[in-house]
Amino acid sequence: MLLCGLACQAQDAGTSWKYGYLSYDSVMVSMPEYAEMKASMQELRTQYEAEQKRVEEDFNKKYEEFLDGQSAFPQTILQKRQSELQEILDKNIAFKKQSQQLLADAEATLMDGLKGMIMQALVMIGQQRGYAFILNTDKEALPFVNPAMGEDITADVIELLKR
């Protein structure tokens, strides 16, 4: 509504606006930095998964030892071993949550860098071509674009980011 209101006012005043539109997702996935980021995230994810598997195997080994000896343990040793197992389990759960948060934070940081690069390209193209605005066509946010009034700049942004 706001865009229509502004565009209608501009038309009434005899001014025509130019705008650009693009598929932001297409631009993002075409960037070599995006592929690097995905590979880096997969490597980091693999490292965390390997560590989680290692601590899980350690826990399982200690749990099996506990089960094998529990009938022979005096009550105090039994309680101590149960408490140790619970502590290990709690630490493993905390590590898993922390690693998930660290992975999410790392991905967000890397994505922010990519988005910054795209934003710089959009500003450059928008200013060079005199656009009033640039729209993102992804996720059905823009169901209709009149190509006589706007330009699809997806390929232009991809090309600019390759340089």
Contact map, one row per residue, 1 for C-alpha under 8 A:
1111100000000000000000000000000000000000000000000000000000000000000000000000000000000000000000000000000000000000000000000000000000000000000000000000000000000000000
1111110000000000000000000000000000000000000000000000000000000000000000000000000000000000000000000000000000000000000000000000000000000000000000000000000000000000000
1111111000000000000000000000000000000000000000000000000000000000000000000000000000000000000000000000000000000000000000000000000000000000000000000000000000000000000
1111111100000000000000000000000000000000000000000000000000000000000000000000000000000000000000000000000000000000000000000000000000000000000000000000000000000000000
1111111110000000000000000000000000000000000000000000000000000000000000000000000000000000000000000000000000000000000000000000000000000000000000000000000000000000000
0111111111000000000000000000000000000000000000000000000000000000000000000000000000000000000000000000000000000000000000000000000000000000000000000000000000000000000
0011111111100001100000000000000000000000000000000000000000000000000000000000000000000000000000000000000000000000000000000000000000000000000000000000000000000000000
0001111111110000000000000000000000000000000000000000000000000000000000000000000000000000000000000000000000000000000000000000000000000000000000000000000000000000000
0000111111111000000000000000000000000000000000000000000000000000000000000000000000000000000000000000000000000000000000000000000000000000000000000000000000000000000
0000011111111111100000000000000000000000000000000000000000000000000000000000000000000000000000000000000000000000000000000000000000000000000000000000000000000000000
0000001111111111000000000000000000000000000000000000000000000000000000000000000000000000000000000000000000000000000000000000000000000000000000000000000000000000000
0000000111111110000000000000000000000000000000000000000000000000000000000000000000000000000000000000000000000000000000000000000000000000000000000000000000000000000
0000000011111110000000000000000000000000000000000000000000000000000000000000000000000000000000000000000000000000000000000000000000000000000000000000000000000000000
0000000001111111000000000000000000000000000000000000000000000000000000000000000000000000000000000000000000000000000000000000000000000000000000000000000000000000000
0000000001111111100000000000000000000000000000000000000000000000000000000000000000000000000000000000000000000000000000000000000000000000000000000000000000000000000
0000001001100111110000000000000000000000000000000000000000000000000000000000000000000000000000000000000000000000000000000000000000000000000000000000000000000000000
0000001001000011111000000000000000000000000000000000000000000000000000000000000000000000000000000000000000000000000000000000000000110000000000000000100000000000000
0000000000000001111100000000000000000000000000000000000000000000000000000000000000000000000000000000000000000000000000000000000001111000000000000000110000000000000
0000000000000000111110000000000000000000000000000000000000000000000000000000000000000000000000000000000000000000000000000000000000111110000000000000111000000000000
0000000000000000011111000000000000000000000000000000000000000000000000000000000000000000000000000000000000000000000000000000010000101110000000000000011110000000000
0000000000000000001111100000000000000000000000000000000000000000000000000000000000000000000000000000000000000000000000000000000000000111100000000000011111000000000
0000000000000000000111110000000000000000000000000000000000000000000000000000000000000000000000000000000000000000000000000000000000000111110000000000000111000000000
0000000000000000000011111110000000000000000000000000000000000000000000000000000000000000000000000000000000000000000000000000000000000001110000000000000001000000000
0000000000000000000001111111000000000000000000000000000000000000000000000000000000000000000000000000000000000000000000000000000000000001110000000000000001000000000
0000000000000000000000111111100000000000000000000000000000000000000000000000000000000000000000000000000000000000000000000000000000000000010000000000000000000000000
0000000000000000000000111111110000000000000000000000000000000000000000000000000000000000000000000000000000000000000000000000000000000000000000000000000001000000000
0000000000000000000000111111111000000000000000000000000000000000000000000000000000000000000000000000000000000000000001000000000000000000000000000000000001101100000
0000000000000000000000011111111001000000000000000000000000000000000000000000000000000000000000000000000000000000011001000000000000000000000000000000000000000000000
0000000000000000000000001111111101100000000000000000000000000000000000000000000000000000000000000000000000000000000000000000000000000000000000000000000000000000000
0000000000000000000000000111111101000000000000000000000000000000000000000000000000000000000000000000000000000000000000000000000000000000000000000000000000000100000
0000000000000000000000000011111111100000000000000000000000000000000000000000000000000000000000000000000000000000000000000000000000000000000000000000000000000100110
0000000000000000000000000000111111110000000000000000000000000000000000000000000000000000000000000000000000000000000000000000000000000000000000000000000000000000010
0000000000000000000000000000001111111000000000000000000000000000000000000000000000000000000000000000000000000000010000000000000000000000000000000000000000000000000
0000000000000000000000000001111111111100000000000000000000000000000000000000000000000000000000000000000000000000010000000000000000000000000000000000000000000000000
0000000000000000000000000000101111111110000000000000000000000000000000000000000000000000000000000000000000000000000000000000000000000000000000000000000000000000000
0000000000000000000000000000000111111111000000000000000000000000000000000000000000000000000000000000000000000000000000000000000000000000000000000000000000000000000
0000000000000000000000000000000011111111100000000000000000000000000000000000000000000000000000000000000000100100000000000000000000000000000000000000000000000000000
0000000000000000000000000000000001111111110000000000000000000000000000000000000000000000000000000000000000000000000000000000000000000000000000000000000000000000000
0000000000000000000000000000000000111111111000000000000000000000000000000000000000000000000000000000000000000000000000000000000000000000000000000000000000000000000
0000000000000000000000000000000000011111111100000000000000000000000000000000000000000000000000000000000000000000000000000000000000000000000000000000000000000000000
0000000000000000000000000000000000001111111110000000000000000000000000000000000000000000000000000000001001100000000000000000000000000000000000000000000000000000000
0000000000000000000000000000000000000111111111000000000000000000000000000000000000000000000000000000000000000000000000000000000000000000000000000000000000000000000
0000000000000000000000000000000000000011111111100000000000000000000000000000000000000000000000000000000000000000000000000000000000000000000000000000000000000000000
0000000000000000000000000000000000000001111111110000000000000000000000000000000000000000000000000000001000000000000000000000000000000000000000000000000000000000000
0000000000000000000000000000000000000000111111111000000000000000000000000000000000000000000000000000001000000000000000000000000000000000000000000000000000000000000
0000000000000000000000000000000000000000011111111100000000000000000000000000000000000000000000000000000000000000000000000000000000000000000000000000000000000000000
0000000000000000000000000000000000000000001111111110000000000000000000000000000000000000000000000000000000000000000000000000000000000000000000000000000000000000000
0000000000000000000000000000000000000000000111111111000000000000000000000000000000000000000000000010000000000000000000000000000000000000000000000000000000000000000
0000000000000000000000000000000000000000000011111111100000000000000000000000000000000000000000000000000000000000000000000000000000000000000000000000000000000000000
0000000000000000000000000000000000000000000001111111110000000000000000000000000000000000000000000000000000000000000000000000000000000000000000000000000000000000000
0000000000000000000000000000000000000000000000111111111000000000000000000000000000000000000000000000000000000000000000000000000000000000000000000000000000000000000
0000000000000000000000000000000000000000000000011111111100000000000000000000000000000000000100110000000000000000000000000000000000000000000000000000000000000000000
0000000000000000000000000000000000000000000000001111111110000000000000000000000000000000000000000000000000000000000000000000000000000000000000000000000000000000000
0000000000000000000000000000000000000000000000000111111111000000000000000000000000000000000000000000000000000000000000000000000000000000000000000000000000000000000
0000000000000000000000000000000000000000000000000011111111100000000000000000000000000000000100000000000000000000000000000000000000000000000000000000000000000000000
0000000000000000000000000000000000000000000000000001111111110000000000000000000000000000000100000000000000000000000000000000000000000000000000000000000000000000000
0000000000000000000000000000000000000000000000000000111111111000000000000000000000000000000000000000000000000000000000000000000000000000000000000000000000000000000
0000000000000000000000000000000000000000000000000000011111111100000000000000000000000000000000000000000000000000000000000000000000000000000000000000000000000000000
0000000000000000000000000000000000000000000000000000001111111110000000000000000000001001100000000000000000000000000000000000000000000000000000000000000000000000000
0000000000000000000000000000000000000000000000000000000111111111000000000000000000000000000000000000000000000000000000000000000000000000000000000000000000000000000
0000000000000000000000000000000000000000000000000000000011111111100000000000000000000000000000000000000000000000000000000000000000000000000000000000000000000000000
0000000000000000000000000000000000000000000000000000000001111111110000000000000000001000000000000000000000000000000000000000000000000000000000000000000000000000000
0000000000000000000000000000000000000000000000000000000000111111111000000000000000001000000000000000000000000000000000000000000000000000000000000000000000000000000
0000000000000000000000000000000000000000000000000000000000011111111100000000000000000000000000000000000000000000000000000000000000000000000000000000000000000000000
0000000000000000000000000000000000000000000000000000000000001111111110000000000000000000000000000000000000000000000000000000000000000000000000000000000000000000000
0000000000000000000000000000000000000000000000000000000000000111111111000000000010000000000000000000000000000000000000000000000000000000000000000000000000000000000
0000000000000000000000000000000000000000000000000000000000000011111111100000000000000000000000000000000000000000000000000000000000000000000000000000000000000000000
0000000000000000000000000000000000000000000000000000000000000001111111100000000000000000000000000000000000000000000000000000000000000000000000000000000000000000000
0000000000000000000000000000000000000000000000000000000000000000111111111000000000000000000000000000000000000000000000000000000000000000000000000000000000000000000
0000000000000000000000000000000000000000000000000000000000000000011111111000010000000000000000000000000000000000000000000000000000000000000000000000000000000000000
0000000000000000000000000000000000000000000000000000000000000000001111111000000000000000000000000000000000000000000000000000000000000000000000000000000000000000000
0000000000000000000000000000000000000000000000000000000000000000000011111100000000000000000000000000000000000000000000000000000000000000000000000000000000000000000
0000000000000000000000000000000000000000000000000000000000000000000011111111110000000000000000000000000000000000000000000000000000000000000000000000000000000000000
0000000000000000000000000000000000000000000000000000000000000000000000011111110000000000000000000000000000000000000000000000000000000000000000000000000000000000000
0000000000000000000000000000000000000000000000000000000000000000000000001111111000000000000000000000000000000000000000000000000000000000000000000000000000000000000
0000000000000000000000000000000000000000000000000000000000000000000000001111111100000000000000000000000000000000000000000000000000000000000000000000000000000000000
0000000000000000000000000000000000000000000000000000000000000000000000001111111110000000000000000000000000000000000000000000000000000000000000000000000000000000000
0000000000000000000000000000000000000000000000000000000000000000000001001111111111000000000000000000000000000000000000000000000000000000000000000000000000000000000
0000000000000000000000000000000000000000000000000000000000000000000000000011111111100000000000000000000000000000000000000000000000000000000000000000000000000000000
0000000000000000000000000000000000000000000000000000000000000000000000000001111111110000000000000000000000000000000000000000000000000000000000000000000000000000000
0000000000000000000000000000000000000000000000000000000000000000010000000000111111111000000000000000000000000000000000000000000000000000000000000000000000000000000
0000000000000000000000000000000000000000000000000000000000000000000000000000011111111100000000000000000000000000000000000000000000000000000000000000000000000000000
0000000000000000000000000000000000000000000000000000000000000000000000000000001111111110000000000000000000000000000000000000000000000000000000000000000000000000000
0000000000000000000000000000000000000000000000000000000000000000000000000000000111111111000000000000000000000000000000000000000000000000000000000000000000000000000
0000000000000000000000000000000000000000000000000000000000100110000000000000000011111111100000000000000000000000000000000000000000000000000000000000000000000000000
0000000000000000000000000000000000000000000000000000000000000000000000000000000001111111110000000000000000000000000000000000000000000000000000000000000000000000000
0000000000000000000000000000000000000000000000000000000000000000000000000000000000111111111000000000000000000000000000000000000000000000000000000000000000000000000
0000000000000000000000000000000000000000000000000000000000100000000000000000000000011111111100000000000000000000000000000000000000000000000000000000000000000000000
0000000000000000000000000000000000000000000000000000000000100000000000000000000000001111111110000000000000000000000000000000000000000000000000000000000000000000000
0000000000000000000000000000000000000000000000000000000000000000000000000000000000000111111111000000000000000000000000000000000000000000000000000000000000000000000
0000000000000000000000000000000000000000000000000000000000000000000000000000000000000011111111100000000000000000000000000000000000000000000000000000000000000000000
0000000000000000000000000000000000000000000000000001001100000000000000000000000000000001111111110000000000000000000000000000000000000000000000000000000000000000000
0000000000000000000000000000000000000000000000000000000000000000000000000000000000000000111111111000000000000000000000000000000000000000000000000000000000000000000
0000000000000000000000000000000000000000000000000000000000000000000000000000000000000000011111111100000000000000000000000000000000000000000000000000000000000000000
0000000000000000000000000000000000000000000000000001000000000000000000000000000000000000001111111110000000000000000000000000000000000000000000000000000000000000000
0000000000000000000000000000000000000000000000000001000000000000000000000000000000000000000111111111000000000000000000000000000000000000000000000000000000000000000
0000000000000000000000000000000000000000000000000000000000000000000000000000000000000000000011111111100000000000000000000000000000000000000000000000000000000000000
0000000000000000000000000000000000000000000000000000000000000000000000000000000000000000000001111111110000000000000000000000000000000000000000000000000000000000000
0000000000000000000000000000000000000000000000010000000000000000000000000000000000000000000000111111111000000000000000000000000000000000000000000000000000000000000
0000000000000000000000000000000000000000000000000000000000000000000000000000000000000000000000011111111100000000000000000000000000000000000000000000000000000000000
0000000000000000000000000000000000000000000000000000000000000000000000000000000000000000000000001111111110000000000000000000000000000000000000000000000000000000000
0000000000000000000000000000000000000000000000000000000000000000000000000000000000000000000000000111111111000000000000000000000000000000000000000000000000000000000
0000000000000000000000000000000000000000100110000000000000000000000000000000000000000000000000000011111111100000000000000000000000000000000000000000000000000000000
0000000000000000000000000000000000000000000000000000000000000000000000000000000000000000000000000001111111110000000000000000000000000000000000000000000000000000000
0000000000000000000000000000000000000000000000000000000000000000000000000000000000000000000000000000111111111000000000000000000000000000000000000000000000000000000
0000000000000000000000000000000000000000100000000000000000000000000000000000000000000000000000000000011111111100000000000000000000000000000000000000000000000000000
0000000000000000000000000000000000001000100000000000000000000000000000000000000000000000000000000000001111111110000000000000000000000000000000000000000000000000000
0000000000000000000000000000000000000000000000000000000000000000000000000000000000000000000000000000000111111111000000000000000000000000000000000000000000000000000
0000000000000000000000000000000000000000000000000000000000000000000000000000000000000000000000000000000011111111100000000000000000000000000000000000000000000000000
0000000000000000000000000000000000001000000000000000000000000000000000000000000000000000000000000000000001111111110000000000000000000000000000000000000000000000000
0000000000000000000000000000000000000000000000000000000000000000000000000000000000000000000000000000000000111111111000000000000000000000000000000000000000000000000
0000000000000000000000000000000000000000000000000000000000000000000000000000000000000000000000000000000000011111111100000000000000000000000000000000000000000000000
0000000000000000000000000000000000000000000000000000000000000000000000000000000000000000000000000000000000001111111110000000000000000000000000000000000000000000000
0000000000000000000000000001000011000000000000000000000000000000000000000000000000000000000000000000000000000111111111000000000000000000000000000000000000000000000
0000000000000000000000000001000000000000000000000000000000000000000000000000000000000000000000000000000000000011111111100000000000000000000000000000000000000000000
0000000000000000000000000000000000000000000000000000000000000000000000000000000000000000000000000000000000000001111111110000000000000000000000000000000000000000000
0000000000000000000000000000000000000000000000000000000000000000000000000000000000000000000000000000000000000000111111111000000000000000000000000000000000000000100
0000000000000000000000000011000000000000000000000000000000000000000000000000000000000000000000000000000000000000011111111100000000000000000000000000000000001000100
0000000000000000000000000000000000000000000000000000000000000000000000000000000000000000000000000000000000000000001111111110000000000000000000000000000000000000000
0000000000000000000000000000000000000000000000000000000000000000000000000000000000000000000000000000000000000000000111111111000000000000000000000000000000000000000
0000000000000000000000000000000000000000000000000000000000000000000000000000000000000000000000000000000000000000000011111111100000000000000000000000000000001001100
0000000000000000000000000000000000000000000000000000000000000000000000000000000000000000000000000000000000000000000001111111110000000100000000000000000000001000000
0000000000000000000000000000000000000000000000000000000000000000000000000000000000000000000000000000000000000000000000111111111000000000000000000000000000000000000
0000000000000000000000000000000000000000000000000000000000000000000000000000000000000000000000000000000000000000000000011111111100000000000000000000000000000000000
0000000000000000000000000000000000000000000000000000000000000000000000000000000000000000000000000000000000000000000000001111111110000000000000000000000000001000000
0000000000000000000100000000000000000000000000000000000000000000000000000000000000000000000000000000000000000000000000000111111111111100000000000000000000000000000
0000000000000000000000000000000000000000000000000000000000000000000000000000000000000000000000000000000000000000000000000011111111100000000000000000000000000000000
0000000000000000000000000000000000000000000000000000000000000000000000000000000000000000000000000000000000000000000000000001111111000000000000000000000000000000000
0000000000000000000000000000000000000000000000000000000000000000000000000000000000000000000000000000000000000000000000000000111111100000000000000000000000000000000
0000000000000000010000000000000000000000000000000000000000000000000000000000000000000000000000000000000000000000000000000000011111110000000000000000000000000000000
0000000000000000111100000000000000000000000000000000000000000000000000000000000000000000000000000000000000000000000000000000011011111100000000000000000000000000000
0000000000000000111000000000000000000000000000000000000000000000000000000000000000000000000000000000000000000000000000000000010001111100000000000000000000000000000
0000000000000000011100000000000000000000000000000000000000000000000000000000000000000000000000000000000000000000000000000000010000111110000000000000000000000000000
0000000000000000001111000000000000000000000000000000000000000000000000000000000000000000000000000000000000000000000000000100010000111111000000000000000000000000000
0000000000000000001111000000000000000000000000000000000000000000000000000000000000000000000000000000000000000000000000000000000000001111100001000000000000000000000
0000000000000000000011110000000000000000000000000000000000000000000000000000000000000000000000000000000000000000000000000000000000000111110011000000000000000000000
0000000000000000000011110000000000000000000000000000000000000000000000000000000000000000000000000000000000000000000000000000000000000011111111100000000000000000000
0000000000000000000001111000000000000000000000000000000000000000000000000000000000000000000000000000000000000000000000000000000000000001111111000000000000000000000
0000000000000000000000000000000000000000000000000000000000000000000000000000000000000000000000000000000000000000000000000000000000000000111110000000000000000000000
0000000000000000000000000000000000000000000000000000000000000000000000000000000000000000000000000000000000000000000000000000000000000000111111100000000000000000000
0000000000000000000000000000000000000000000000000000000000000000000000000000000000000000000000000000000000000000000000000000000000000001111111100000000000000000000
0000000000000000000000000000000000000000000000000000000000000000000000000000000000000000000000000000000000000000000000000000000000000011110111111000000000000000000
0000000000000000000000000000000000000000000000000000000000000000000000000000000000000000000000000000000000000000000000000000000000000000100111111000000000000000000
0000000000000000000000000000000000000000000000000000000000000000000000000000000000000000000000000000000000000000000000000000000000000000000001111100000000000000000
0000000000000000000000000000000000000000000000000000000000000000000000000000000000000000000000000000000000000000000000000000000000000000000001111110010000000000000
0000000000000000000000000000000000000000000000000000000000000000000000000000000000000000000000000000000000000000000000000000000000000000000000011111110000000000000
0000000000000000000000000000000000000000000000000000000000000000000000000000000000000000000000000000000000000000000000000000000000000000000000001111111100000000000
0000000000000000000000000000000000000000000000000000000000000000000000000000000000000000000000000000000000000000000000000000000000000000000000000111111000000000000
0000000000000000111000000000000000000000000000000000000000000000000000000000000000000000000000000000000000000000000000000000000000000000000000000111111000000000000
0000000000000000011110000000000000000000000000000000000000000000000000000000000000000000000000000000000000000000000000000000000000000000000000001111111100000000000
0000000000000000001110000000000000000000000000000000000000000000000000000000000000000000000000000000000000000000000000000000000000000000000000000011111110000000000
0000000000000000000111000000000000000000000000000000000000000000000000000000000000000000000000000000000000000000000000000000000000000000000000000010011111100000000
0000000000000000000111000000000000000000000000000000000000000000000000000000000000000000000000000000000000000000000000000000000000000000000000000000001111111000000
0000000000000000000011110110000000000000000000000000000000000000000000000000000000000000000000000000000000000000000000000000000000000000000000000000000111111100000
0000000000000000000000000010000000000000000000000000000000000000000000000000000000000000000000000000000000000000000000000000000000000000000000000000000111111110000
0000000000000000000000000000000000000000000000000000000000000000000000000000000000000000000000000000000000000000000000000000000000000000000000000000000011111111000
0000000000000000000000000010000000000000000000000000000000000000000000000000000000000000000000000000000000000000000001001100100000000000000000000000000011111111100
0000000000000000000000000010011000000000000000000000000000000000000000000000000000000000000000000000000000000000000000000000000000000000000000000000000001111111110
0000000000000000000000000000000000000000000000000000000000000000000000000000000000000000000000000000000000000000000000000000000000000000000000000000000000111111111
0000000000000000000000000000000000000000000000000000000000000000000000000000000000000000000000000000000000000000000000001000000000000000000000000000000000011111111
0000000000000000000000000000001000000000000000000000000000000000000000000000000000000000000000000000000000000000000011001000000000000000000000000000000000001111111
0000000000000000000000000000001100000000000000000000000000000000000000000000000000000000000000000000000000000000000000000000000000000000000000000000000000000111111
0000000000000000000000000000000000000000000000000000000000000000000000000000000000000000000000000000000000000000000000000000000000000000000000000000000000000011111
